Amino acid sequence: MNPAMSVVVFTAIAGAAQGLVVALAMATLMGVAMQGGFVANTLLLAAAMATVGLLSSFGHLGRKERAWRAVLMWRTSWLSRECLVLPAFIGWTLLWWALLPADGAAPVWLPLGALVLAALLWLCTAMIYACLRFIQEWAQPLTLVNFILIGQGAGLVLASALAAGADEDALLRRTGPAALGVLLAALAARWASLARNAALRPKSTLHSATGIRTPRLVQTSMGMSAGAFNTREFFHGRTQAFLKNLRWLFLLCGFVLPALCAAGALAGGPGWLWGLAVALQVPGLLAERWFFFAQARHPQNLYYQVVS
């Protein structure tokens, strides 16, 4: 597939916003003492991140004034459901911010509602891709697992960086170890999905598509003099070397290096290691999400292989 950067940015930043709100909600439900101003600012940051993600998702639409129609198929479409749940998540986060007491001790139903909406949003976003059975790379349970673990890991790292900067030691004692654990779990799950996808073989071949039984069948032209919608939108055009390098980049920057920073901070290192972990993770997660879309092999590419 040829990833649209607007969707790459949306899924990466919205997932991190969900993880940040979940981290804050869990800390609130566990009774972690936090300053009211810190909680309010964190909620505003999460709402702003989710809003930026929502706005960026409009970037790949041809007729943006018709975007509202995306919600009409909510009974059968995961995309429509996502379009309903995301604004609800943003609205609930802002409601939590608006009703937050000065001491930061919010009513239980506010963080509980945030947890439910974050879980629903992860489900809707992941199922947009996991329900496409003809794309084998996406049609697997690890798609949902990775969306949750990667988003939650990013949210916990960001929460730890914010807590370290604001001297919220009680929160950092909870989010720090959790961030390291979730990062390692996310790395294991993403590695498992990469191994699975590398072993996949297309269910259809040129032989089965054409009915030609010759031992060696090679396509040298797609039968057109120029590119078309199919060649632009369903194949990224990058080399295998580029994909290999990008894979190592997002594994290192998205998981390994932030985990090392987290381990160093937990071992008594300086608090700025959490900020470094966030800085490393941002390009890593964007690269990971681009790779997630690009690695998907659409069946139509069995035909549109070569532009001659």
C-alpha positions as CSV (number, residue, x, y, z in Angstrom):
1,M,0.0,0.0,0.0
2,N,1.0,3.6,-0.4
3,P,0.5,5.3,3.0
4,A,-1.1,8.7,3.2
5,M,1.0,10.8,5.7
6,S,-2.2,12.2,7.1
7,V,-3.3,8.7,8.2
8,V,0.2,7.9,9.5
9,V,0.2,11.1,11.7
10,F,-3.4,10.5,12.8
11,T,-3.0,6.9,14.0
12,A,0.3,7.7,15.7
13,I,-0.6,10.9,17.5
14,A,-4.2,9.8,18.4
15,G,-2.8,6.5,19.9
16,A,-0.3,8.4,22.0
17,A,-3.1,10.7,23.2
18,Q,-5.2,7.7,24.2
19,G,-2.3,6.1,26.1
20,L,-1.7,9.4,27.9
21,V,-5.3,9.7,29.1
22,V,-5.4,6.0,30.1
23,A,-2.2,6.5,32.2
24,L,-3.8,9.5,33.9
25,A,-7.1,7.7,34.4
26,M,-5.4,4.6,35.9
27,A,-3.4,6.8,38.2
28,T,-6.5,8.6,39.3
29,L,-8.4,5.4,40.0
30,M,-5.4,4.1,42.0
31,G,-5.5,7.2,44.2
32,V,-2.1,8.5,43.1
33,A,-1.6,12.0,44.5
34,M,-1.2,14.6,41.7
35,Q,-1.5,18.4,41.6
36,G,-4.7,19.6,40.1
37,G,-2.9,21.9,37.7
38,F,-0.7,19.1,36.4
39,V,-3.7,16.9,35.7
40,A,-5.6,19.7,33.9
41,N,-2.6,20.6,31.7
42,T,-2.1,16.9,30.8
43,L,-5.7,16.5,29.9
44,L,-5.5,19.6,27.7
45,L,-2.4,18.2,26.0
46,A,-4.1,14.9,25.3
47,A,-7.2,16.6,23.9
48,A,-5.0,18.8,21.7
49,M,-3.0,15.8,20.4
50,A,-6.2,13.9,19.6
51,T,-7.6,17.0,17.9
52,V,-4.5,17.4,15.8
53,G,-4.8,13.8,14.8
54,L,-8.5,14.2,13.9
55,L,-7.7,17.3,11.7
56,S,-4.8,15.6,10.0
57,S,-7.0,12.7,9.0
58,F,-8.8,15.1,6.7
59,G,-5.6,15.6,4.6
60,H,-6.2,12.6,2.3
61,L,-9.8,13.4,1.5
62,G,-10.6,14.7,-2.0
63,R,-13.9,16.4,-1.0
64,K,-13.4,17.4,2.6
65,E,-16.8,19.1,2.8
66,R,-18.4,15.6,2.6
67,A,-16.4,14.2,5.5
68,W,-19.5,14.2,7.7
69,R,-20.9,11.4,5.5
70,A,-18.3,9.0,7.0
71,V,-20.5,8.5,10.1
72,L,-23.6,7.3,8.2
73,M,-22.6,3.7,8.0
74,W,-21.9,3.2,11.7
75,R,-23.9,0.0,11.8
76,T,-21.5,-1.9,9.5
77,S,-18.4,0.2,9.1
78,W,-15.5,0.4,11.6
79,L,-14.4,3.6,10.0
80,S,-17.8,5.2,10.7
81,R,-17.6,4.0,14.3
82,E,-14.1,5.5,14.7
83,C,-15.5,8.8,13.3
84,L,-18.0,8.8,16.1
85,V,-15.8,7.6,19.0
86,L,-12.9,9.9,18.4
87,P,-14.8,13.2,18.9
88,A,-16.6,11.5,21.9
89,F,-13.1,10.7,23.3
90,I,-11.9,14.3,22.8
91,G,-15.2,15.7,24.3
92,W,-15.0,13.4,27.3
93,T,-11.4,14.4,27.9
94,L,-12.4,18.1,27.8
95,L,-15.3,17.3,30.1
96,W,-12.9,15.8,32.6
97,W,-10.8,18.9,32.4
98,A,-13.8,21.2,32.9
99,L,-15.1,19.3,35.9
100,L,-11.7,18.7,37.5
101,P,-11.6,19.9,41.2
102,A,-8.8,22.1,42.3
103,D,-7.1,19.2,44.2
104,G,-7.2,17.0,41.0
105,A,-9.4,14.3,42.7
106,A,-12.0,13.8,39.9
107,P,-15.2,11.8,40.4
108,V,-14.7,8.1,39.5
109,W,-17.0,8.2,36.5
110,L,-14.8,10.6,34.6
111,P,-11.6,8.4,34.4
112,L,-13.8,5.3,34.0
113,G,-15.5,6.9,31.0
114,A,-12.2,7.9,29.5
115,L,-10.9,4.3,29.8
116,V,-14.0,2.9,28.0
117,L,-13.8,5.5,25.2
118,A,-10.0,4.9,24.7
119,A,-10.6,1.2,24.5
120,L,-13.4,1.6,22.0
121,L,-11.3,4.0,19.9
122,W,-8.4,1.5,19.8
123,L,-10.8,-1.3,18.8
124,C,-12.4,0.8,16.0
125,T,-9.1,2.0,14.6
126,A,-7.5,-1.4,14.6
127,M,-10.5,-3.2,13.2
128,I,-10.6,-0.9,10.1
129,Y,-7.6,-2.8,9.0
130,A,-7.9,-6.2,10.8
131,C,-11.3,-6.8,9.2
132,L,-9.8,-6.7,5.6
133,R,-9.3,-10.4,5.1
134,F,-7.8,-10.0,1.6
135,I,-4.8,-8.2,3.2
136,Q,-3.1,-10.9,5.1
137,E,-0.7,-8.6,6.9
138,W,-3.5,-6.9,8.6
139,A,-6.1,-9.7,9.1
140,Q,-4.7,-11.0,12.4
141,P,-5.2,-10.5,16.1
142,L,-1.8,-8.9,16.5
143,T,-3.1,-5.8,14.6
144,L,-5.3,-4.9,17.6
145,V,-2.7,-5.9,20.1
146,N,-0.1,-3.7,18.5
147,F,-2.4,-0.7,18.2
148,I,-3.1,-0.9,21.9
149,L,0.4,-1.7,23.2
150,I,2.2,0.9,21.0
151,G,-0.3,3.6,21.8
152,Q,-0.2,2.8,25.5
153,G,3.6,2.6,25.5
154,A,3.8,6.0,23.9
155,G,1.3,7.5,26.4
156,L,3.2,6.1,29.4
157,V,6.5,7.4,28.2
158,L,5.0,10.8,27.6
159,A,3.3,10.7,31.0
160,S,6.6,9.8,32.7
161,A,8.4,12.7,30.9
162,L,5.7,15.1,32.0
163,A,5.8,13.8,35.6
164,A,9.6,14.0,35.7
165,G,9.4,17.6,34.5
166,A,6.7,18.6,37.0
167,D,8.2,16.7,40.0
168,E,5.2,14.5,40.2
169,D,7.2,11.7,41.9
170,A,4.2,9.7,43.0
171,L,2.9,9.5,39.4
172,L,6.4,8.8,38.0
173,R,6.8,5.8,40.4
174,R,3.8,4.2,38.8
175,T,4.1,5.2,35.1
176,G,7.9,4.7,34.9
177,P,8.0,0.9,35.5
178,A,4.7,0.5,33.5
179,A,6.3,2.4,30.6
180,L,9.3,0.1,30.5
181,G,7.1,-3.0,30.7
182,V,4.6,-2.0,28.0
183,L,7.5,-0.9,25.7
184,L,9.0,-4.4,26.0
185,A,5.7,-6.0,25.4
186,A,5.0,-3.8,22.4
187,L,8.5,-4.7,21.0
188,A,7.7,-8.4,21.4
189,A,4.3,-8.1,19.8
190,R,5.6,-6.0,16.9
191,W,8.5,-8.4,16.3
192,A,6.0,-11.3,16.3
193,S,3.9,-9.6,13.7
194,L,6.9,-8.8,11.5
195,A,8.0,-12.5,11.7
196,R,4.5,-13.7,10.8
197,N,4.2,-11.3,7.9
198,A,7.6,-12.2,6.5
199,A,6.5,-15.8,6.2
200,L,3.2,-15.0,4.4
201,R,2.8,-16.1,0.8
202,P,0.1,-14.7,-1.5
203,K,-2.9,-16.9,-1.9
204,S,-3.2,-16.0,-5.5
205,T,-0.4,-16.1,-8.1
206,L,0.0,-15.1,-11.7
207,H,-0.5,-18.7,-12.7
208,S,-3.9,-18.9,-10.9
209,A,-5.0,-15.5,-12.2
210,T,-4.2,-16.1,-15.8
211,G,-4.6,-19.9,-16.0
212,I,-1.2,-20.2,-17.7
213,R,0.6,-23.3,-16.5
214,T,4.1,-22.6,-17.9
215,P,6.8,-23.3,-15.3
216,R,8.2,-19.7,-15.5
217,L,5.7,-16.8,-15.9
218,V,7.1,-13.3,-15.6
219,Q,5.3,-10.1,-16.1
220,T,7.3,-7.4,-17.8
221,S,4.7,-4.7,-18.4
222,M,1.4,-3.7,-16.8
223,G,-0.1,-3.0,-20.3
224,M,-0.1,0.8,-19.9
225,S,2.1,3.6,-21.0
226,A,1.9,5.5,-17.8
227,G,0.9,5.1,-14.1
228,A,-2.7,5.0,-13.0
229,F,-4.7,5.2,-9.7
230,N,-4.0,1.6,-9.0
231,T,-0.2,2.0,-9.4
232,R,-0.1,5.1,-7.3
233,E,-2.4,4.2,-4.4
234,F,-1.7,0.5,-3.8
235,F,2.1,0.4,-4.0
236,H,4.6,2.6,-2.2
237,G,7.4,2.3,-4.8
238,R,10.2,1.9,-2.3
239,T,13.0,-0.6,-2.6
240,Q,13.4,-3.7,-0.3
241,A,16.6,-2.1,1.0
242,F,14.6,1.0,2.1
243,L,12.0,-1.1,3.8
244,K,14.7,-3.1,5.6
245,N,16.4,0.0,6.9
246,L,13.1,1.6,7.9
247,R,12.2,-1.6,9.9
248,W,15.4,-1.4,11.9
249,L,14.9,2.4,12.4
250,F,11.4,2.1,13.9
251,L,12.4,-0.9,16.1
252,L,15.3,1.0,17.5
253,C,13.8,4.5,17.8
254,G,10.2,3.3,18.6
255,F,11.0,0.6,21.2
256,V,14.6,-0.3,22.0
257,L,16.2,3.1,22.6
258,P,13.2,4.5,24.6
259,A,13.2,1.3,26.7
260,L,16.9,1.8,27.4
261,C,16.2,5.4,28.4
262,A,13.4,4.3,30.7
263,A,15.7,1.6,32.2
264,G,18.4,4.2,32.8
265,A,16.0,6.6,34.5
266,L,14.5,3.9,36.7
267,A,18.0,2.9,37.7
268,G,18.6,6.3,39.2
269,G,19.5,8.3,36.0
270,P,18.6,11.9,35.4
271,G,14.9,12.8,34.7
272,W,15.8,14.2,31.3
273,L,16.1,10.6,30.0
274,W,12.3,10.5,29.9
275,G,12.3,13.5,27.6
276,L,15.0,11.9,25.4
277,A,12.8,8.8,25.2
278,V,9.9,10.9,23.9
279,A,12.1,12.6,21.4
280,L,13.4,9.3,20.1
281,Q,10.0,7.7,20.0
282,V,8.3,10.3,17.9
283,P,10.1,9.5,14.6
284,G,10.2,5.9,15.5
285,L,6.4,5.6,15.9
286,L,5.8,7.6,12.7
287,A,8.2,5.2,10.8
288,E,6.5,2.2,12.4
289,R,3.0,3.4,11.3
290,W,4.2,4.1,7.8
291,F,5.8,0.6,7.6
292,F,2.5,-0.9,8.9
293,F,0.6,0.5,5.9
294,A,3.4,0.0,3.4
295,Q,4.0,-3.6,4.2
296,A,0.5,-4.6,3.3
297,R,0.4,-6.2,-0.1
298,H,-2.8,-5.6,-1.9
299,P,-3.8,-8.5,-4.2
300,Q,-4.2,-6.2,-7.2
301,N,-0.4,-5.7,-7.2
302,L,-0.1,-9.2,-8.6
303,Y,-1.2,-7.6,-11.8
304,Y,0.1,-4.0,-11.5
305,Q,3.7,-5.0,-10.9
306,V,5.7,-3.2,-13.5
307,V,5.2,0.2,-15.0
308,S,6.7,-0.1,-18.5
